[in-house]
Amino acid sequence: MADVVTRVRRHAPDAAVLVLEGTAASHAFRSVAGSVQGRADHRRSAPDEFCRKIWVALQRAVAGRTVAGEEIARDNAVLERGLLPDLTLRADGFTTAFHYAPGRAHTLLGGDFCDVVRGDDGSAHVVMGDVSGHGAAAAALGVHRRLAWRTAVLCGQSQLEQLHLLERILTEERAEEETYATVVSLVLSPHHRTLRTVTAGHPGFLHRHREEVRWVEPPPGLPLGLFPGQGDWRESEMAMPDGDGVVLFTDGLYEGRTAGGRLGEEGVLRLAGRFAHLEAQTFVDALVGGVSLLAAPFGGLRDDVAVLHLSCDGGGMA
C-alpha cells in the first residue's frame, strides 16, 4: 500500500489521497454496494462515514496546498525585496527621490532597473534601464544588469566600458536573440557642477532648473544587444548648478493611452511643468499620479514604471 501511495504522490503531488485498509475498506465497499441495493440502514451509516472521510481528505489536501502556496509567496516576496536596490544616496550634496512599480500583478520586480552609487571621488553615478519583454525572465535580466553595473562602477570602469560590459552579459544570458535593453548612465559631479551622460536607446530625461522643467535628449545610441559589438555610444556633458535636478524614467511612464492618444514625451513634459515648484519626492509622486489619472479610463499603466530624481545640493526643491 505504501508503494502505491508513493507512486500516486510522485505522479500527482496535489491529489487528495484516502487510504482504506483491511476490514475498513471491505466494509466500506459492502456498505456502498448495499446502499445501491436499497439497504437504508447502511445508507445512513457506513456510506456517510465513507463520504466524510473523503471530504476530510480533500479538505486536508486543499489546506496543504494553501499553506504551501502562502509559504512560497512569502519566500518570493522576501527574495524580490532583497533584489530591489536602495536608491537612497547617503552622501552630502545629493538628494534622491524615486518611484518603482512593476507592470505584473502580485510581484515587486519588473524588467525596469535603476540604481545610484557614490564614486570614490564623491560623484553620484546613476543608471536606469529597461529590458525588452515582460515576466520573470525580463525581471531576472534586469537584476543582472543592475548588479553588473554597480560592480563596474565600484571597480572604476568608465561609462563606455560599463555599457560594453552590460551588453556582453546580456548577450550571453538572454534566452532569445531578440531580447535587448535600453540604458542611460549619468555621472553627476558636485565639484565641477557637471553631468556626464551616455545613452543606449533610452528615452531622454527632464532637467529641473529653479521652477522650470525642460526636456534633454542626449546623443542617441543603439540599445544593448540589438547589434552586439556595434554600439555607437557617446558621452555628452551639461552644466548642473546647485539646486538643479534631473529626472530619469522608463517608457512605461508615457506609453499609456489617454483621451488624446498616447501620452508621449511631450505629455510628460507638460505635466512636469505643472509640478515644477514641488520638492523632489512630491514632484515624483505628483508626476506618476498625474500620468496614472490620465491613463486610468483606458486601462491604466500596464508596463513597468521607474522614475528616479537626482539633484545636486540638498536644499529647496533639490
Protein Blocks (a to p, Z undefined) as FASTA:
>chain_A
ZZmmmmmmmmmmmbccdddehjllmmmmmmmmmmmnopaklmmmmmmmmmmmmmmmmmmm
mmmmmmmmmmmmmmmmmmmmmmpccfbdcdehiacddddddfbghiabdfbdcdddddfk
opacddddddededjklmmmmmmmmmmmmmmmmnopafklmmmmmmmmmmmmpmbfkbcc
ddddddddfklopacdddehiacddddehjaccdddddddddehklghiaccdcdddddd
ehiacddddfklmmpccfkopfbjmlmmmmmmmmmmpcfklmmmmmmmmmmmmmmmnopa
abdcddddddehjehjZZ
